[in-house]
Amino acid sequence: MRHLPLAMMAGFFALLSLTACAPEVGSDEWCAELKKTPQGDWTVDEVTNYAKFCLLK
């Protein structure tokens, strides 16, 4: 039980490090990355954000 908080903190920092590498939604990097992804794999939010930030700039 004493190691549970340490394990939780390690898991949190691992998750944080994975999400920190993703480009910000709407950025040029995000638009380019999404363009490389097959459109059939896009979520509804990604389609909406792509139209909003990448097509209607």
N, CA, C and O atoms as a GROMACS GRO file, in nm:
protein
  228
    1MET      N    1   0.081  -0.121   0.000
    1MET     CA    2   0.000   0.000   0.000
    1MET      C    3   0.085   0.127   0.000
    1MET      O    4   0.041   0.232  -0.047
    2ARG      N    5   0.205   0.118   0.052
    2ARG     CA    6   0.289   0.238   0.060
    2ARG      C    7   0.337   0.281  -0.078
    2ARG      O    8   0.368   0.398  -0.099
    3HIS      N    9   0.343   0.188  -0.172
    3HIS     CA   10   0.394   0.219  -0.305
    3HIS      C   11   0.285   0.262  -0.403
    3HIS      O   12   0.315   0.302  -0.515
    4LEU      N   13   0.162   0.255  -0.361
    4LEU     CA   14   0.052   0.291  -0.450
    4LEU      C   15   0.059   0.437  -0.496
    4LEU      O   16   0.046   0.462  -0.615
    5PRO      N   17   0.080   0.535  -0.408
    5PRO     CA   18   0.091   0.673  -0.456
    5PRO      C   19   0.207   0.692  -0.553
    5PRO      O   20   0.195   0.768  -0.649
    6LEU      N   21   0.318   0.624  -0.529
    6LEU     CA   22   0.432   0.635  -0.619
    6LEU      C   23   0.398   0.577  -0.756
    6LEU      O   24   0.434   0.635  -0.858
    7ALA      N   25   0.329   0.464  -0.758
    7ALA     CA   26   0.288   0.403  -0.885
    7ALA      C   27   0.188   0.492  -0.958
    7ALA      O   28   0.193   0.503  -1.080
    8MET      N   29   0.098   0.554  -0.885
    8MET     CA   30   0.001   0.643  -0.947
    8MET      C   31   0.070   0.764  -1.007
    8MET      O   32   0.035   0.807  -1.117
    9MET      N   33   0.167   0.819  -0.937
    9MET     CA   34   0.241   0.935  -0.989
    9MET      C   35   0.320   0.896  -1.114
    9MET      O   36   0.324   0.973  -1.210
   10ALA      N   37   0.382   0.779  -1.113
   10ALA     CA   38   0.458   0.733  -1.229
   10ALA      C   39   0.364   0.716  -1.349
   10ALA      O   40   0.400   0.754  -1.461
   11GLY      N   41   0.247   0.659  -1.327
   11GLY     CA   42   0.150   0.643  -1.434
   11GLY      C   43   0.102   0.776  -1.488
   11GLY      O   44   0.084   0.792  -1.609
   12PHE      N   45   0.080   0.871  -1.400
   12PHE     CA   46   0.035   1.004  -1.441
   12PHE      C   47   0.140   1.072  -1.528
   12PHE      O   48   0.107   1.130  -1.631
   13PHE      N   49   0.266   1.066  -1.486
   13PHE     CA   50   0.372   1.130  -1.563
   13PHE      C   51   0.396   1.060  -1.696
   13PHE      O   52   0.431   1.125  -1.795
   14ALA      N   53   0.377   0.929  -1.701
   14ALA     CA   54   0.389   0.857  -1.828
   14ALA      C   55   0.279   0.901  -1.923
   14ALA      O   56   0.305   0.925  -2.041
   15LEU      N   57   0.158   0.913  -1.874
   15LEU     CA   58   0.047   0.959  -1.956
   15LEU      C   59   0.068   1.103  -2.001
   15LEU      O   60   0.040   1.136  -2.116
   16LEU      N   61   0.114   1.186  -1.913
   16LEU     CA   62   0.141   1.326  -1.945
   16LEU      C   63   0.247   1.338  -2.053
   16LEU      O   64   0.235   1.422  -2.143
   17SER      N   65   0.350   1.257  -2.046
   17SER     CA   66   0.456   1.265  -2.145
   17SER      C   67   0.406   1.222  -2.283
   17SER      O   68   0.454   1.272  -2.384
   18LEU      N   69   0.312   1.130  -2.289
   18LEU     CA   70   0.257   1.087  -2.418
   18LEU      C   71   0.169   1.194  -2.480
   18LEU      O   72   0.172   1.213  -2.601
   19THR      N   73   0.091   1.262  -2.400
   19THR     CA   74   0.000   1.363  -2.454
   19THR      C   75   0.071   1.494  -2.483
   19THR      O   76   0.020   1.575  -2.561
   20ALA      N   77   0.185   1.516  -2.422
   20ALA     CA   78   0.257   1.641  -2.443
   20ALA      C   79   0.317   1.648  -2.582
   20ALA      O   80   0.351   1.757  -2.629
   21CYS      N   81   0.331   1.536  -2.650
   21CYS     CA   82   0.393   1.533  -2.782
   21CYS      C   83   0.294   1.563  -2.894
   21CYS      O   84   0.335   1.591  -3.006
   22ALA      N   85   0.167   1.557  -2.866
   22ALA     CA   86   0.066   1.581  -2.968
   22ALA      C   87   0.059   1.730  -3.000
   22ALA      O   88   0.059   1.813  -2.909
   23PRO      N   89   0.052   1.764  -3.129
   23PRO     CA   90   0.041   1.906  -3.164
   23PRO      C   91  -0.094   1.963  -3.122
   23PRO      O   92  -0.193   1.890  -3.110
   24GLU      N   93  -0.097   2.092  -3.100
   24GLU     CA   94  -0.220   2.159  -3.058
   24GLU      C   95  -0.322   2.156  -3.172
   24GLU      O   96  -0.288   2.180  -3.288
   25VAL      N   97  -0.446   2.127  -3.137
   25VAL     CA   98  -0.554   2.122  -3.236
   25VAL      C   99  -0.563   2.258  -3.306
   25VAL      O  100  -0.571   2.362  -3.242
   26GLY      N  101  -0.562   2.254  -3.438
   26GLY     CA  102  -0.573   2.376  -3.517
   26GLY      C  103  -0.440   2.431  -3.563
   26GLY      O  104  -0.435   2.520  -3.647
   27SER      N  105  -0.330   2.379  -3.508
   27SER     CA  106  -0.198   2.427  -3.550
   27SER      C  107  -0.165   2.371  -3.688
   27SER      O  108  -0.227   2.276  -3.734
   28ASP      N  109  -0.066   2.431  -3.754
   28ASP     CA  110  -0.025   2.383  -3.885
   28ASP      C  111   0.024   2.238  -3.877
   28ASP      O  112   0.000   2.159  -3.968
   29GLU      N  113   0.094   2.205  -3.768
   29GLU     CA  114   0.143   2.068  -3.750
   29GLU      C  115   0.027   1.970  -3.737
   29GLU      O  116   0.031   1.861  -3.792
   30TRP      N  117  -0.076   2.010  -3.663
   30TRP     CA  118  -0.193   1.926  -3.644
   30TRP      C  119  -0.264   1.902  -3.777
   30TRP      O  120  -0.303   1.790  -3.807
   31CYS      N  121  -0.280   2.008  -3.855
   31CYS     CA  122  -0.346   1.995  -3.986
   31CYS      C  123  -0.267   1.900  -4.076
   31CYS      O  124  -0.327   1.815  -4.142
   32ALA      N  125  -0.135   1.914  -4.078
   32ALA     CA  126  -0.052   1.827  -4.162
   32ALA      C  127  -0.059   1.683  -4.116
   32ALA      O  128  -0.065   1.592  -4.199
   33GLU      N  129  -0.058   1.660  -3.986
   33GLU     CA  130  -0.066   1.525  -3.932
   33GLU      C  131  -0.200   1.461  -3.964
   33GLU      O  132  -0.207   1.342  -3.997
   34LEU      N  133  -0.307   1.538  -3.953
   34LEU     CA  134  -0.439   1.485  -3.981
   34LEU      C  135  -0.456   1.453  -4.130
   34LEU      O  136  -0.524   1.358  -4.166
   35LYS      N  137  -0.393   1.534  -4.215
   35LYS     CA  138  -0.398   1.508  -4.359
   35LYS      C  139  -0.340   1.372  -4.394
   35LYS      O  140  -0.384   1.307  -4.489
   36LYS      N  141  -0.240   1.329  -4.318
   36LYS     CA  142  -0.174   1.201  -4.343
   36LYS      C  143  -0.260   1.083  -4.298
   36LYS      O  144  -0.239   0.970  -4.343
   37THR      N  145  -0.357   1.108  -4.209
   37THR     CA  146  -0.443   1.004  -4.156
   37THR      C  147  -0.558   0.978  -4.255
   37THR      O  148  -0.616   1.073  -4.306
   38PRO      N  149  -0.590   0.851  -4.283
   38PRO     CA  150  -0.705   0.823  -4.371
   38PRO      C  151  -0.833   0.888  -4.317
   38PRO      O  152  -0.861   0.880  -4.198
   39GLN      N  153  -0.908   0.951  -4.403
   39GLN     CA  154  -1.027   1.024  -4.360
   39GLN      C  155  -1.130   0.935  -4.294
   39GLN      O  156  -1.209   0.982  -4.211
   40GLY      N  157  -1.132   0.809  -4.327
   40GLY     CA  158  -1.225   0.716  -4.264
   40GLY      C  159  -1.195   0.693  -4.117
   40GLY      O  160  -1.280   0.645  -4.042
   41ASP      N  161  -1.073   0.727  -4.075
   41ASP     CA  162  -1.032   0.710  -3.936
   41ASP      C  163  -1.054   0.836  -3.852
   41ASP      O  164  -1.030   0.834  -3.731
   42TRP      N  165  -1.097   0.946  -3.913
   42TRP     CA  166  -1.117   1.071  -3.842
   42TRP      C  167  -1.242   1.062  -3.754
   42TRP      O  168  -1.340   0.998  -3.790
   43THR      N  169  -1.236   1.126  -3.638
   43THR     CA  170  -1.354   1.136  -3.553
   43THR      C  171  -1.438   1.256  -3.598
   43THR      O  172  -1.393   1.337  -3.679
   44VAL      N  173  -1.557   1.265  -3.547
   44VAL     CA  174  -1.644   1.379  -3.580
   44VAL      C  175  -1.579   1.509  -3.535
   44VAL      O  176  -1.585   1.609  -3.606
   45ASP      N  177  -1.517   1.508  -3.419
   45ASP     CA  178  -1.449   1.629  -3.369
   45ASP      C  179  -1.333   1.668  -3.460
   45ASP      O  180  -1.311   1.786  -3.486
   46GLU      N  181  -1.259   1.569  -3.508
   46GLU     CA  182  -1.146   1.599  -3.597
   46GLU      C  183  -1.195   1.658  -3.729
   46GLU      O  184  -1.134   1.751  -3.781
   47VAL      N  185  -1.304   1.605  -3.783
   47VAL     CA  186  -1.360   1.660  -3.908
   47VAL      C  187  -1.402   1.805  -3.887
   47VAL      O  188  -1.373   1.891  -3.969
   48THR      N  189  -1.471   1.829  -3.777
   48THR     CA  190  -1.518   1.964  -3.746
   48THR      C  191  -1.401   2.060  -3.728
   48THR      O  192  -1.400   2.170  -3.784
   49ASN      N  193  -1.302   2.017  -3.650
   49ASN     CA  194  -1.185   2.103  -3.625
   49ASN      C  195  -1.102   2.123  -3.750
   49ASN      O  196  -1.047   2.231  -3.771
   50TYR      N  197  -1.091   2.020  -3.834
   50TYR     CA  198  -1.016   2.034  -3.959
   50TYR      C  199  -1.082   2.140  -4.048
   50TYR      O  200  -1.015   2.226  -4.103
   51ALA      N  201  -1.213   2.132  -4.061
   51ALA     CA  202  -1.284   2.230  -4.143
   51ALA      C  203  -1.269   2.369  -4.083
   51ALA      O  204  -1.249   2.466  -4.156
   52LYS      N  205  -1.279   2.379  -3.954
   52LYS     CA  206  -1.273   2.508  -3.885
   52LYS      C  207  -1.135   2.572  -3.891
   52LYS      O  208  -1.123   2.691  -3.918
   53PHE      N  209  -1.031   2.493  -3.865
   53PHE     CA  210  -0.897   2.549  -3.848
   53PHE      C  211  -0.808   2.535  -3.971
   53PHE      O  212  -0.716   2.615  -3.989
   54CYS      N  213  -0.833   2.435  -4.055
   54CYS     CA  214  -0.743   2.409  -4.167
   54CYS      C  215  -0.800   2.456  -4.301
   54CYS      O  216  -0.724   2.499  -4.388
   55LEU      N  217  -0.929   2.447  -4.318
   55LEU     CA  218  -0.990   2.486  -4.446
   55LEU      C  219  -1.039   2.630  -4.446
   55LEU      O  220  -1.032   2.699  -4.548
   56LEU      N  221  -1.089   2.676  -4.333
   56LEU     CA  222  -1.151   2.810  -4.329
   56LEU      C  223  -1.060   2.914  -4.267
   56LEU      O  224  -1.109   3.011  -4.208
   57LYS      N  225  -0.930   2.898  -4.278
   57LYS     CA  226  -0.836   2.996  -4.222
   57LYS      C  227  -0.843   3.126  -4.296
   57LYS      O  228  -0.771   3.220  -4.264
   0.00000   0.00000   0.00000
